[in-house]
Amino acid sequence: MNRKLAIVLAAGKGTRMKSDLPKVLIEVRGRPMIEYVLDALAAAGVDEILVVVGYRADDVRKVLSNRPGLRPQLRFVEQTEQLGTGHAVMVCREALTGHAGPVLIVAGDSPLMQADSLRTLLTEFDRRQPACLLGTARKENPQGLGRIVRDGHGNFLAIVEERDATEEQRRISEVNMSCYVFNCADLLFALDRLRPANAQAEIGIPLERGPTSPAPRPLLAWAAFPTCRASTPSDRREGPNYPAATQSPVPESLERMAPFPSGLAAAR
């Protein structure tokens, strides 16, 4: 089987969490959020991880350099300007050249992400062989999240961010959970064609097919995640109740940890 590579997006600030820390280093139950993501990727069988760092990059490197064990291999890629998620992937282009397996892209601030969900997504990708398989979830209250737009036959059309969505699109309950699996050749093709994707001139994840086969590979969106598996604390109003704010059971990997530190204490 081809080697599995993951890109972890870890360049952002903790602005909405009212913290000077990089968001991925804000602690949940005594550990930086990104450590739970890396644990899930390792347990899912990922062979190599590219961590995209930006804001206070040296702090992120220092914390992750102390992780025990040698697998999966960690490499750091710096995003000197935070111009969106697609731009964060674009700075990894050189590291992706020559890679033949799937590329998994995840947010580094998703501490409830679980290995079994990632394995399921990777298995589905291997079975269907799309250009990209996007993991989604359904939320009763999708406020603030990108909506998954489909055609009348249920085929994936686009991700529309809430600030760019029409009133009809804002009523969609299926949302983007920032977890993607790409065919590497299609991803490289799309990276060369990136343009700002929304009103804020941010560069989004490149959902574009490449010429990798006689029949273009499809772009697919699949509701693979229970909401608790890929949700992230978005601000201090949610943070103190996280993960209780998801209205979902706390996964065992978090339940075993020490109580939440002050400012992120769970309401149990």
C-alpha positions as YAML, in Angstrom:
chain: A
units: angstrom
residues:
- id: 1
  name: MET
  ca: [0.00, 0.00, 0.00]
- id: 2
  name: ASN
  ca: [1.18, 3.56, -0.75]
- id: 3
  name: ARG
  ca: [2.55, 5.59, 2.11]
- id: 4
  name: LYS
  ca: [0.05, 7.87, 3.81]
- id: 5
  name: LEU
  ca: [1.09, 11.46, 4.40]
- id: 6
  name: ALA
  ca: [-0.77, 14.02, 6.52]
- id: 7
  name: ILE
  ca: [-0.62, 17.81, 6.55]
- id: 8
  name: VAL
  ca: [-1.56, 19.37, 9.90]
- id: 9
  name: LEU
  ca: [-2.57, 23.03, 9.75]
- id: 10
  name: ALA
  ca: [-1.02, 24.67, 12.81]
- id: 11
  name: ALA
  ca: [-0.07, 28.21, 11.79]
- id: 12
  name: GLY
  ca: [-2.92, 30.23, 13.30]
- id: 13
  name: LYS
  ca: [-3.23, 32.47, 16.34]
- id: 14
  name: GLY
  ca: [-5.53, 31.84, 19.32]
- id: 15
  name: THR
  ca: [-7.22, 35.21, 18.81]
- id: 16
  name: ARG
  ca: [-10.83, 34.12, 19.34]
- id: 17
  name: MET
  ca: [-9.73, 32.09, 22.36]
- id: 18
  name: LYS
  ca: [-8.39, 35.34, 23.91]
- id: 19
  name: SER
  ca: [-4.92, 33.81, 24.10]
- id: 20
  name: ASP
  ca: [-1.49, 34.92, 22.94]
- id: 21
  name: LEU
  ca: [-0.59, 31.29, 22.26]
- id: 22
  name: PRO
  ca: [-0.78, 29.64, 18.85]
- id: 23
  name: LYS
  ca: [-4.25, 28.10, 18.86]
- id: 24
  name: VAL
  ca: [-2.92, 24.54, 18.55]
- id: 25
  name: LEU
  ca: [-0.93, 24.97, 21.78]
- id: 26
  name: ILE
  ca: [-3.94, 25.94, 23.90]
- id: 27
  name: GLU
  ca: [-4.38, 23.10, 26.36]
- id: 28
  name: VAL
  ca: [-7.31, 20.73, 26.72]
- id: 29
  name: ARG
  ca: [-7.05, 18.50, 29.77]
- id: 30
  name: GLY
  ca: [-3.42, 19.35, 30.31]
- id: 31
  name: ARG
  ca: [-2.18, 18.78, 26.75]
- id: 32
  name: PRO
  ca: [-1.90, 21.05, 23.69]
- id: 33
  name: MET
  ca: [-4.78, 20.43, 21.27]
- id: 34
  name: ILE
  ca: [-2.43, 19.45, 18.46]
- id: 35
  name: GLU
  ca: [-1.06, 16.49, 20.44]
- id: 36
  name: TYR
  ca: [-4.45, 14.74, 20.29]
- id: 37
  name: VAL
  ca: [-4.50, 15.25, 16.51]
- id: 38
  name: LEU
  ca: [-1.02, 13.79, 16.10]
- id: 39
  name: ASP
  ca: [-1.94, 10.82, 18.30]
- id: 40
  name: ALA
  ca: [-5.01, 10.12, 16.13]
- id: 41
  name: LEU
  ca: [-2.97, 10.34, 12.92]
- id: 42
  name: ALA
  ca: [-0.34, 7.96, 14.28]
- id: 43
  name: ALA
  ca: [-2.98, 5.45, 15.39]
- id: 44
  name: ALA
  ca: [-4.67, 5.70, 11.99]
- id: 45
  name: GLY
  ca: [-1.48, 4.48, 10.31]
- id: 46
  name: VAL
  ca: [-0.16, 7.72, 8.82]
- id: 47
  name: ASP
  ca: [3.51, 7.33, 7.86]
- id: 48
  name: GLU
  ca: [4.64, 10.97, 7.71]
- id: 49
  name: ILE
  ca: [3.26, 14.27, 9.02]
- id: 50
  name: LEU
  ca: [3.97, 17.77, 7.73]
- id: 51
  name: VAL
  ca: [3.12, 20.35, 10.40]
- id: 52
  name: VAL
  ca: [2.50, 23.80, 8.93]
- id: 53
  name: VAL
  ca: [3.65, 26.41, 11.43]
- id: 54
  name: GLY
  ca: [3.42, 30.20, 11.29]
- id: 55
  name: TYR
  ca: [2.53, 32.33, 14.30]
- id: 56
  name: ARG
  ca: [5.12, 31.69, 17.04]
- id: 57
  name: ALA
  ca: [6.45, 28.83, 14.95]
- id: 58
  name: ASP
  ca: [9.40, 28.16, 17.24]
- id: 59
  name: ASP
  ca: [7.06, 27.54, 20.18]
- id: 60
  name: VAL
  ca: [5.14, 24.92, 18.21]
- id: 61
  name: ARG
  ca: [8.38, 23.26, 17.08]
- id: 62
  name: LYS
  ca: [9.69, 23.17, 20.65]
- id: 63
  name: VAL
  ca: [6.56, 21.55, 22.07]
- id: 64
  name: LEU
  ca: [6.32, 18.91, 19.34]
- id: 65
  name: SER
  ca: [10.02, 18.16, 19.30]
- id: 66
  name: ASN
  ca: [9.59, 16.70, 22.78]
- id: 67
  name: ARG
  ca: [7.07, 14.10, 21.64]
- id: 68
  name: PRO
  ca: [8.17, 10.54, 22.49]
- id: 69
  name: GLY
  ca: [8.82, 7.98, 19.76]
- id: 70
  name: LEU
  ca: [10.02, 8.26, 16.20]
- id: 71
  name: ARG
  ca: [6.88, 7.40, 14.22]
- id: 72
  name: PRO
  ca: [5.29, 8.87, 12.34]
- id: 73
  name: GLN
  ca: [8.05, 11.14, 11.11]
- id: 74
  name: LEU
  ca: [7.34, 14.85, 11.77]
- id: 75
  name: ARG
  ca: [8.55, 17.62, 9.48]
- id: 76
  name: PHE
  ca: [7.83, 21.32, 9.88]
- id: 77
  name: VAL
  ca: [6.93, 23.66, 7.01]
- id: 78
  name: GLU
  ca: [6.68, 27.39, 7.67]
- id: 79
  name: GLN
  ca: [3.86, 29.59, 6.41]
- id: 80
  name: THR
  ca: [5.26, 33.10, 6.84]
- id: 81
  name: GLU
  ca: [1.96, 34.78, 5.88]
- id: 82
  name: GLN
  ca: [-1.38, 33.37, 7.01]
- id: 83
  name: LEU
  ca: [-3.33, 33.66, 3.76]
- id: 84
  name: GLY
  ca: [-5.80, 30.80, 4.23]
- id: 85
  name: THR
  ca: [-5.85, 27.03, 4.41]
- id: 86
  name: GLY
  ca: [-5.08, 26.52, 0.73]
- id: 87
  name: HIS
  ca: [-2.02, 28.72, 1.02]
- id: 88
  name: ALA
  ca: [-0.93, 26.64, 4.05]
- id: 89
  name: VAL
  ca: [-1.08, 23.53, 1.87]
- id: 90
  name: MET
  ca: [0.68, 25.34, -0.97]
- id: 91
  name: VAL
  ca: [3.78, 25.94, 1.17]
- id: 92
  name: CYS
  ca: [4.05, 22.12, 1.42]
- id: 93
  name: ARG
  ca: [4.28, 21.70, -2.35]
- id: 94
  name: GLU
  ca: [7.98, 20.89, -2.45]
- id: 95
  name: ALA
  ca: [7.58, 18.27, 0.29]
- id: 96
  name: LEU
  ca: [4.70, 16.65, -1.65]
- id: 97
  name: THR
  ca: [6.64, 16.25, -4.89]
- id: 98
  name: GLY
  ca: [7.31, 12.58, -5.50]
- id: 99
  name: HIS
  ca: [4.74, 11.36, -2.99]
- id: 100
  name: ALA
  ca: [2.50, 8.68, -4.54]
- id: 101
  name: GLY
  ca: [0.04, 7.90, -1.76]
- id: 102
  name: PRO
  ca: [-2.96, 9.72, -0.29]
- id: 103
  name: VAL
  ca: [-2.56, 13.11, 1.40]
- id: 104
  name: LEU
  ca: [-4.71, 13.71, 4.47]
- id: 105
  name: ILE
  ca: [-5.24, 17.35, 5.48]
- id: 106
  name: VAL
  ca: [-6.51, 18.13, 8.98]
- id: 107
  name: ALA
  ca: [-6.77, 21.07, 11.36]
- id: 108
  name: GLY
  ca: [-4.36, 20.99, 14.26]
- id: 109
  name: ASP
  ca: [-6.96, 22.34, 16.70]
- id: 110
  name: SER
  ca: [-9.34, 19.34, 16.60]
- id: 111
  name: PRO
  ca: [-8.63, 17.50, 19.87]
- id: 112
  name: LEU
  ca: [-11.69, 15.24, 19.58]
- id: 113
  name: MET
  ca: [-10.56, 13.77, 16.26]
- id: 114
  name: GLN
  ca: [-10.35, 9.99, 16.57]
- id: 115
  name: ALA
  ca: [-8.22, 7.42, 14.75]
- id: 116
  name: ASP
  ca: [-11.15, 5.19, 13.79]
- id: 117
  name: SER
  ca: [-12.83, 8.05, 11.91]
- id: 118
  name: LEU
  ca: [-9.61, 8.79, 10.04]
- id: 119
  name: ARG
  ca: [-9.11, 5.10, 9.19]
- id: 120
  name: THR
  ca: [-12.68, 4.92, 7.87]
- id: 121
  name: LEU
  ca: [-12.12, 8.00, 5.71]
- id: 122
  name: LEU
  ca: [-8.85, 6.60, 4.33]
- id: 123
  name: THR
  ca: [-10.49, 3.24, 3.60]
- id: 124
  name: GLU
  ca: [-13.34, 4.94, 1.74]
- id: 125
  name: PHE
  ca: [-10.84, 7.00, -0.23]
- id: 126
  name: ASP
  ca: [-8.95, 3.84, -1.20]
- id: 127
  name: ARG
  ca: [-12.19, 2.17, -2.27]
- id: 128
  name: ARG
  ca: [-13.57, 5.04, -4.36]
- id: 129
  name: GLN
  ca: [-10.31, 6.63, -5.62]
- id: 130
  name: PRO
  ca: [-11.57, 10.22, -5.95]
- id: 131
  name: ALA
  ca: [-9.50, 13.32, -6.57]
- id: 132
  name: CYS
  ca: [-10.56, 14.41, -3.09]
- id: 133
  name: LEU
  ca: [-12.75, 12.96, -0.34]
- id: 134
  name: LEU
  ca: [-14.01, 15.59, 2.08]
- id: 135
  name: GLY
  ca: [-15.14, 14.46, 5.54]
- id: 136
  name: THR
  ca: [-18.29, 16.27, 6.69]
- id: 137
  name: ALA
  ca: [-20.72, 16.26, 9.60]
- id: 138
  name: ARG
  ca: [-24.29, 17.37, 10.20]
- id: 139
  name: LYS
  ca: [-24.99, 19.94, 12.90]
- id: 140
  name: GLU
  ca: [-28.30, 21.21, 14.22]
- id: 141
  name: ASN
  ca: [-26.67, 24.60, 14.64]
- id: 142
  name: PRO
  ca: [-24.10, 25.05, 11.84]
- id: 143
  name: GLN
  ca: [-23.40, 28.70, 12.64]
- id: 144
  name: GLY
  ca: [-19.93, 29.82, 11.64]
- id: 145
  name: LEU
  ca: [-19.08, 26.73, 9.57]
- id: 146
  name: GLY
  ca: [-18.71, 26.26, 5.82]
- id: 147
  name: ARG
  ca: [-21.79, 24.66, 4.23]
- id: 148
  name: ILE
  ca: [-21.64, 21.66, 1.90]
- id: 149
  name: VAL
  ca: [-23.59, 22.47, -1.27]
- id: 150
  name: ARG
  ca: [-24.89, 19.55, -3.35]
- id: 151
  name: ASP
  ca: [-26.88, 19.28, -6.56]
- id: 152
  name: GLY
  ca: [-30.32, 17.74, -6.90]
- id: 153
  name: HIS
  ca: [-28.78, 14.26, -7.12]
- id: 154
  name: GLY
  ca: [-26.75, 14.66, -3.94]
- id: 155
  name: ASN
  ca: [-23.43, 15.19, -5.72]
- id: 156
  name: PHE
  ca: [-20.94, 17.52, -4.05]
- id: 157
  name: LEU
  ca: [-20.67, 20.94, -5.67]
- id: 158
  name: ALA
  ca: [-18.84, 23.29, -3.30]
- id: 159
  name: ILE
  ca: [-17.99, 24.47, 0.20]
- id: 160
  name: VAL
  ca: [-19.47, 27.91, 0.87]
- id: 161
  name: GLU
  ca: [-18.27, 29.80, 3.93]
- id: 162
  name: GLU
  ca: [-21.04, 31.28, 6.04]
- id: 163
  name: ARG
  ca: [-19.98, 34.86, 5.39]
- id: 164
  name: ASP
  ca: [-20.24, 34.19, 1.62]
- id: 165
  name: ALA
  ca: [-23.42, 32.07, 1.77]
- id: 166
  name: THR
  ca: [-26.91, 32.99, 0.62]
- id: 167
  name: GLU
  ca: [-29.81, 32.70, 3.07]
- id: 168
  name: GLU
  ca: [-30.79, 29.39, 1.48]
- id: 169
  name: GLN
  ca: [-27.25, 28.03, 1.81]
- id: 170
  name: ARG
  ca: [-27.09, 29.05, 5.47]
- id: 171
  name: ARG
  ca: [-29.99, 26.69, 6.20]
- id: 172
  name: ILE
  ca: [-27.85, 23.70, 5.11]
- id: 173
  name: SER
  ca: [-26.95, 21.49, 8.09]
- id: 174
  name: GLU
  ca: [-24.08, 19.54, 6.47]
- id: 175
  name: VAL
  ca: [-20.81, 21.30, 7.21]
- id: 176
  name: ASN
  ca: [-17.14, 21.18, 6.37]
- id: 177
  name: MET
  ca: [-15.08, 19.73, 9.23]
- id: 178
  name: SER
  ca: [-11.69, 20.64, 7.70]
- id: 179
  name: CYS
  ca: [-10.64, 17.06, 7.03]
- id: 180
  name: TYR
  ca: [-9.70, 16.09, 3.46]
- id: 181
  name: VAL
  ca: [-8.03, 13.16, 1.70]
- id: 182
  name: PHE
  ca: [-6.48, 13.98, -1.67]
- id: 183
  name: ASN
  ca: [-4.94, 12.01, -4.48]
- id: 184
  name: CYS
  ca: [-1.51, 13.65, -4.44]
- id: 185
  name: ALA
  ca: [-1.28, 14.20, -8.20]
- id: 186
  name: ASP
  ca: [-4.64, 15.96, -8.22]
- id: 187
  name: LEU
  ca: [-3.63, 18.06, -5.23]
- id: 188
  name: LEU
  ca: [-0.41, 19.19, -6.92]
- id: 189
  name: PHE
  ca: [-2.36, 20.06, -10.08]
- id: 190
  name: ALA
  ca: [-4.80, 22.16, -8.07]
- id: 191
  name: LEU
  ca: [-2.12, 23.92, -6.03]
- id: 192
  name: ASP
  ca: [-0.75, 25.44, -9.24]
- id: 193
  name: ARG
  ca: [-4.15, 27.04, -9.90]
- id: 194
  name: LEU
  ca: [-4.97, 28.50, -6.50]
- id: 195
  name: ARG
  ca: [-6.76, 31.85, -6.34]
- id: 196
  name: PRO
  ca: [-8.42, 33.77, -3.49]
- id: 197
  name: ALA
  ca: [-11.70, 31.98, -2.78]
- id: 198
  name: ASN
  ca: [-13.82, 34.37, -0.70]
- id: 199
  name: ALA
  ca: [-14.62, 37.96, 0.21]
- id: 200
  name: GLN
  ca: [-11.58, 38.18, 2.48]
- id: 201
  name: ALA
  ca: [-9.14, 37.23, -0.34]
- id: 202
  name: GLU
  ca: [-8.16, 34.08, 1.56]
- id: 203
  name: ILE
  ca: [-6.94, 31.09, -0.42]
- id: 204
  name: GLY
  ca: [-9.08, 28.05, 0.32]
- id: 205
  name: ILE
  ca: [-8.38, 24.33, 0.06]
- id: 206
  name: PRO
  ca: [-7.98, 23.58, -3.68]
- id: 207
  name: LEU
  ca: [-10.95, 21.42, -4.66]
- id: 208
  name: GLU
  ca: [-10.09, 20.94, -8.33]
- id: 209
  name: ARG
  ca: [-9.64, 17.81, -10.43]
- id: 210
  name: GLY
  ca: [-6.38, 17.12, -12.17]
- id: 211
  name: PRO
  ca: [-5.75, 15.17, -15.41]
- id: 212
  name: THR
  ca: [-4.68, 11.98, -13.60]
- id: 213
  name: SER
  ca: [-6.74, 9.49, -15.60]
- id: 214
  name: PRO
  ca: [-8.74, 9.24, -18.86]
- id: 215
  name: ALA
  ca: [-11.91, 9.92, -16.84]
- id: 216
  name: PRO
  ca: [-11.42, 12.74, -14.28]
- id: 217
  name: ARG
  ca: [-11.59, 11.54, -10.68]
- id: 218
  name: PRO
  ca: [-14.63, 12.79, -8.76]
- id: 219
  name: LEU
  ca: [-14.70, 15.24, -5.88]
- id: 220
  name: LEU
  ca: [-16.69, 13.63, -3.08]
- id: 221
  name: ALA
  ca: [-18.07, 14.77, 0.26]
- id: 222
  name: TRP
  ca: [-18.99, 12.11, 2.78]
- id: 223
  name: ALA
  ca: [-20.65, 12.58, 6.18]
- id: 224
  name: ALA
  ca: [-18.01, 10.48, 7.92]
- id: 225
  name: PHE
  ca: [-17.76, 12.23, 11.27]
- id: 226
  name: PRO
  ca: [-20.03, 12.39, 14.27]
- id: 227
  name: THR
  ca: [-19.86, 16.07, 15.20]
- id: 228
  name: CYS
  ca: [-17.74, 15.39, 18.28]
- id: 229
  name: ARG
  ca: [-15.01, 13.69, 16.24]
- id: 230
  name: ALA
  ca: [-13.80, 16.74, 14.33]
- id: 231
  name: SER
  ca: [-15.18, 19.80, 16.07]
- id: 232
  name: THR
  ca: [-12.88, 22.49, 17.45]
- id: 233
  name: PRO
  ca: [-13.33, 25.04, 20.23]
- id: 234
  name: SER
  ca: [-13.84, 28.32, 18.40]
- id: 235
  name: ASP
  ca: [-13.67, 30.91, 21.17]
- id: 236
  name: ARG
  ca: [-13.70, 31.48, 24.93]
- id: 237
  name: ARG
  ca: [-17.50, 31.26, 25.07]
- id: 238
  name: GLU
  ca: [-17.24, 27.67, 23.90]
- id: 239
  name: GLY
  ca: [-13.81, 26.88, 25.32]
- id: 240
  name: PRO
  ca: [-14.79, 26.69, 29.02]
- id: 241
  name: ASN
  ca: [-17.40, 24.06, 28.15]
- id: 242
  name: TYR
  ca: [-15.32, 22.13, 25.66]
- id: 243
  name: PRO
  ca: [-15.85, 19.27, 24.81]
- id: 244
  name: ALA
  ca: [-19.13, 19.43, 26.75]
- id: 245
  name: ALA
  ca: [-20.16, 22.18, 24.30]
- id: 246
  name: THR
  ca: [-20.37, 19.54, 21.57]
- id: 247
  name: GLN
  ca: [-23.21, 17.82, 23.49]
- id: 248
  name: SER
  ca: [-21.35, 14.57, 22.89]
- id: 249
  name: PRO
  ca: [-19.60, 12.07, 25.18]
- id: 250
  name: VAL
  ca: [-15.96, 12.78, 25.94]
- id: 251
  name: PRO
  ca: [-13.80, 10.27, 24.01]
- id: 252
  name: GLU
  ca: [-11.74, 7.88, 26.11]
- id: 253
  name: SER
  ca: [-8.49, 9.51, 25.02]
- id: 254
  name: LEU
  ca: [-9.59, 12.73, 26.70]
- id: 255
  name: GLU
  ca: [-11.39, 11.07, 29.61]
- id: 256
  name: ARG
  ca: [-8.13, 9.53, 30.81]
- id: 257
  name: MET
  ca: [-6.41, 12.90, 31.04]
- id: 258
  name: ALA
  ca: [-6.24, 15.25, 34.01]
- id: 259
  name: PRO
  ca: [-9.05, 17.78, 34.58]
- id: 260
  name: PHE
  ca: [-9.24, 20.80, 32.29]
- id: 261
  name: PRO
  ca: [-6.99, 23.69, 33.29]
- id: 262
  name: SER
  ca: [-8.61, 26.95, 34.37]
- id: 263
  name: GLY
  ca: [-10.15, 28.72, 31.39]
- id: 264
  name: LEU
  ca: [-10.79, 25.43, 29.63]
- id: 265
  name: ALA
  ca: [-12.48, 23.52, 32.45]
- id: 266
  name: ALA
  ca: [-15.24, 21.26, 31.23]
- id: 267
  name: ALA
  ca: [-18.71, 21.73, 32.63]
- id: 268
  name: ARG
  ca: [-19.42, 18.19, 33.71]
...
